[in-house]
Amino acid sequence: MQKEFSELSLHQKMVVLVTELVEKELPIKEALREFEKIYIETAGKKYNGNKTKIAKALGIHRNTLHNLYRALKIK
């Protein structure tokens, strides 16, 4: 019997997601860009848009985060 998605480990959830992306023949650069955008947006919500806290949580410099916001067109 197949486990519910919420019961899967992080690795197993990622395998499911990656399998779907490969099936749709999404280029790796697009998949990585979308993942990065969603990851940063989610951190932004957690830290109420405080870029200093977001950058610290993501382990990157605040200027790097600013550049990612611009490159990924995150508002």
Backbone hydrogen bonds in HBPLUS format (Angstrom, degrees):
<---DONOR---> <-ACCEPTOR-->    atom                        ^
c    i                          cat <-CA-CA->   ^        H-A-AA   ^      H-
h    n   atom  resd res      DA  || num        DHA   H-A  angle D-A-AA Bond
n    s   type  num  typ     dist DA aas  dist angle  dist       angle   num
A0007-GLU N   A0004-GLU O   2.90 MM   3  5.33 147.1  2.01 112.2 122.5     1
A0008-LEU N   A0005-PHE O   3.11 MM   3  5.38 158.9  2.15 109.9 116.4     2
A0013-LYS N   A0009-SER O   2.94 MM   4  6.24 156.5  2.00 155.3 162.0     3
A0014-MET N   A0010-LEU O   2.95 MM   4  6.20 156.7  2.00 150.9 157.2     4
A0015-VAL N   A0011-HIS O   2.95 MM   4  6.25 152.4  2.03 149.2 156.8     5
A0016-VAL N   A0012-GLN O   3.11 MM   4  6.39 155.6  2.17 145.3 150.8     6
A0017-LEU N   A0013-LYS O   3.03 MM   4  6.33 164.1  2.06 150.9 154.8     7
A0018-VAL N   A0014-MET O   2.81 MM   4  5.98 171.9  1.82 157.5 159.8     8
A0019-THR N   A0015-VAL O   2.90 MM   4  5.94 156.9  1.96 145.5 152.3     9
A0020-GLU N   A0016-VAL O   3.12 MM   4  6.41 155.1  2.19 146.9 152.8    10
A0021-LEU N   A0017-LEU O   3.02 MM   4  6.36 157.3  2.07 151.0 157.5    11
A0022-VAL N   A0018-VAL O   2.89 MM   4  6.11 158.6  1.93 154.7 159.9    12
A0023-GLU N   A0019-THR O   2.94 MM   4  6.11 158.0  1.99 146.7 153.1    13
A0024-LYS N   A0020-GLU O   3.04 MM   4  6.28 144.4  2.17 143.0 152.1    14
A0026-LEU N   A0021-LEU O   3.12 MM   5  5.58 175.4  2.12 158.8 158.6    15
A0025-GLU N   A0022-VAL O   2.91 MM   3  4.80 153.8  1.98 101.8 109.9    16
A0030-GLU N   A0027-PRO O   3.06 MM   3  5.44 121.3  2.42 107.2 120.9    17
A0031-ALA N   A0027-PRO O   3.05 MM   4  6.38 159.8  2.09 154.7 161.2    18
A0032-LEU N   A0028-ILE O   2.87 MM   4  6.03 164.9  1.89 155.1 158.7    19
A0033-ARG N   A0029-LYS O   2.97 MM   4  6.03 155.4  2.04 140.8 148.1    20
A0034-GLU N   A0030-GLU O   2.94 MM   4  6.10 160.8  1.97 148.7 153.6    21
A0035-PHE N   A0031-ALA O   2.95 MM   4  6.13 160.5  1.99 148.1 153.7    22
A0036-GLU N   A0032-LEU O   2.90 MM   4  6.02 165.2  1.92 149.2 153.4    23
A0037-LYS N   A0033-ARG O   2.95 MM   4  6.13 158.2  2.00 147.1 153.1    24
A0038-ILE N   A0034-GLU O   2.99 MM   4  6.18 169.2  2.00 153.0 155.5    25
A0039-TYR N   A0035-PHE O   2.86 MM   4  5.97 159.1  1.90 152.2 158.9    26
A0040-ILE N   A0036-GLU O   2.99 MM   4  6.14 163.5  2.01 149.7 153.3    27
A0041-GLU N   A0037-LYS O   2.91 MM   4  6.08 163.3  1.94 151.1 156.5    28
A0042-THR N   A0038-ILE O   2.89 MM   4  5.98 155.0  1.96 146.4 152.9    29
A0043-ALA N   A0039-TYR O   3.07 MM   4  6.31 157.1  2.12 144.0 150.1    30
A0044-GLY N   A0040-ILE O   2.82 MM   4  6.04 149.2  1.92 146.1 155.7    31
A0045-LYS N   A0041-GLU O   3.03 MM   4  6.35 146.4  2.14 143.5 151.1    32
A0046-LYS N   A0042-THR O   3.09 MM   4  6.40 158.3  2.14 146.2 152.0    33
A0047-TYR N   A0043-ALA O   2.99 MM   4  6.21 154.8  2.06 152.0 157.7    34
A0049-GLY N   A0044-GLY O   2.73 MM   5  4.64 155.6  1.79 143.3 146.6    35
A0048-ASN N   A0045-LYS O   3.30 MM   3  4.99 166.8  2.32 103.1 103.4    36
A0050-ASN N   A0047-TYR O   2.92 MM   3  5.59 169.2  1.93 128.6 131.8    37
A0054-ILE N   A0050-ASN O   2.92 MM   4  6.18 159.9  1.97 154.8 161.5    38
A0055-ALA N   A0051-LYS O   2.90 MM   4  5.90 169.3  1.91 145.0 148.2    39
A0056-LYS N   A0052-THR O   3.09 MM   4  6.23 159.1  2.13 142.1 148.1    40
A0057-ALA N   A0053-LYS O   2.93 MM   4  6.11 163.1  1.96 149.6 154.1    41
A0058-LEU N   A0054-ILE O   2.93 MM   4  6.16 148.0  2.03 150.4 159.8    42
A0059-GLY N   A0055-ALA O   2.90 MM   4  5.97 115.3  2.33 138.8 154.8    43
A0060-ILE N   A0055-ALA O   2.96 MM   5  5.11 164.1  1.99 147.4 148.4    44
A0059-GLY N   A0056-LYS O   3.16 MM   3  5.05 147.0  2.27  96.2 106.2    45
A0064-THR N   A0061-HIS O   3.03 MM   3  5.17 120.1  2.40  99.7 114.7    46
A0065-LEU N   A0061-HIS O   3.01 MM   4  6.41 154.7  2.08 152.1 159.5    47
A0066-HIS N   A0062-ARG O   2.93 MM   4  6.22 156.4  1.99 146.1 152.5    48
A0067-ASN N   A0063-ASN O   2.96 MM   4  6.24 156.5  2.02 145.6 151.4    49
A0068-LEU N   A0064-THR O   2.92 MM   4  6.21 149.5  2.01 146.6 155.4    50
A0069-TYR N   A0065-LEU O   2.87 MM   4  6.17 156.7  1.92 154.8 161.0    51
A0070-ARG N   A0066-HIS O   3.11 MM   4  6.42 157.9  2.16 147.0 152.2    52
A0071-ALA N   A0067-ASN O   2.85 MM   4  6.07 166.8  1.87 150.6 154.6    53
A0072-LEU N   A0068-LEU O   2.79 MM   4  5.76 160.9  1.83 152.1 156.6    54
A0074-ILE N   A0069-TYR O   2.87 MM   5  4.85 163.8  1.90 143.0 147.9    55
A0073-LYS N   A0070-ARG O   3.25 MM   3  5.03 152.0  2.34  96.1 104.3    56
